[in-house]
Amino acid sequence: MVERYLKAGSLVEAMQFLNHYEGRARVVAGATDLWVGIKNHNTKAEAFVDITGVDELKTVEISKDYIRIGSGVTFHELEKNVQIQKNLRALQEAARWMGSPQIRRMATLGGNLVSAQPAADGMVAMSALDVAVEMVGPDGTKRRTLESCYKTFGESMIDSSREIVTAFVIPLHNQAHSYFGRFHLREANALPVINCAVGAWMKEDGSWESRYILAPLGYHPARLRAMEDALAGGLLEERELYDTIEKHIEELTFRTSLVRGSAEFRKQIAVQLMHEQIIRLWYNHEQEGESDAKH
Ligand SMILES: Cc1cc2nc3c(=O)[nH]c(=O)nc-3n(C[C@H](O)[C@H](O)[C@H](O)COP(=O)(O)OP(=O)(O)OC[C@H]3O[C@@H](n4cnc5c(N)ncnc54)[C@H](O)[C@@H]3O)c2cc1C
């Protein structure tokens, strides 16, 4: 039974509220996931600590070396932010395809991580961006890799009764590009049948680093490391690229799902979607990350 709804005016105050309740309160941001949990009686807390009034969680800062996005930035704000559009294309495209206009105005990036859905659009895009997750808890502030924030399906390593995700920090690598693709069966509020993100940047020694991300596969966005190695040798001719992607995706285990379709269908979509995004990445195409195969 929730007894108190506490609206924090600063990060310090939010932490004071959480500390006071010693694990019996829960952070609330846009509440788009939390309300579903409350309706289904899955969310138990004595108090909610609303962080939507905490200004320091709502900024996008850019410096010479990195972009720091506050955990309270909404998907609507991500979609419209000029720096995100310019520097983090995958994230901007993910924000555009996520949910519906109403959901995008409320849903935050922090909640997208802590809800730990394997195909959460924001986190699929983030996985292609070499991001570090910043948080504050009883032991002070710390940084984690995105992958290490996932515990199991729908459960993150972040204890939102004691910890607050504060920001996502993305280095501004040399010649970095990233793109996002999504296949869904209707325009808004549709689960992705498959979503994917790709990213590449030049390292200091002049070689390239790439990320190829696909979801939903396991309990977090899946990084296709073997395919990264296979494609590290330089540009391939288009047919050869397609065959390499197909070979690697063929080896992955997809589940048949009532809402997302058969494993075989999703595998075919995954190959096509990944191929489209890698072509965009390699040739820096500017078209939007929506599959031509969308119904
Ligand atoms: C109709 C509908 C459509 C949707 N469509 C999509 C979609 O297309 N793609 C997609 O990715 N998601 C979708 N979602 C899921 C949801 O909107 C996102 O996951 C959203 O980003 C959650 O953010 P929030 O701010 O609403 O989180 P909340 O609901 O406020 O919180 C979710 C969880 O995160 C915790 N939390 C929130 N912020 C923090 C923080 N800063 N630090 C610590 N813990 C925190 C809360 O305690 C809670 O456990 C949809 C949801 C609905 C209801």
The ligand as an ORCA input file, in Angstrom:
! r2SCAN-3c Opt
* xyz 0 1
  C       1.478      2.112    -24.053
  C       2.965      1.947    -23.858
  C       3.793      1.861    -24.964
  C       5.174      1.697    -24.797
  N       5.964      1.609    -25.909
  C       7.296      1.460    -25.770
  C       8.139      1.380    -26.915
  O       7.706      1.434    -28.049
  N       9.476      1.237    -26.699
  C      10.027      1.181    -25.455
  O      11.244      1.071    -25.317
  N       9.233      1.239    -24.345
  C       7.908      1.379    -24.467
  N       7.098      1.442    -23.350
  C       7.710      1.269    -22.027
  C       8.024      2.571    -21.261
  O       7.329      3.670    -21.762
  C       9.544      2.864    -21.287
  O      10.279      1.786    -20.769
  C       9.891      4.152    -20.528
  O      11.159      4.600    -20.959
  C       9.901      4.026    -19.008
  O      10.268      5.283    -18.473
  P       9.433      5.997    -17.326
  O      10.081      7.306    -17.091
  O       7.980      6.037    -17.649
  O       9.709      4.993    -16.126
  P       8.789      4.702    -14.823
  O       7.561      3.972    -15.220
  O       8.622      5.933    -14.005
  O       9.784      3.716    -14.046
  C      10.095      2.451    -14.573
  C      11.054      1.762    -13.590
  O      12.287      2.448    -13.523
  C      12.548      2.950    -12.228
  N      13.184      4.245    -12.474
  C      12.760      5.221    -13.310
  N      13.685      6.193    -13.397
  C      14.701      5.833    -12.590
  C      15.950      6.429    -12.249
  N      16.357      7.590    -12.782
  N      16.751      5.790    -11.367
  C      16.363      4.601    -10.808
  N      15.208      3.995    -11.108
  C      14.384      4.601    -11.984
  C      11.210      2.969    -11.508
  O      11.337      2.803    -10.116
  C      10.557      1.753    -12.154
  O      11.044      0.598    -11.558
  C       5.724      1.619    -23.483
  C       4.883      1.706    -22.366
  C       3.512      1.877    -22.535
  C       2.640      1.975    -21.322
*
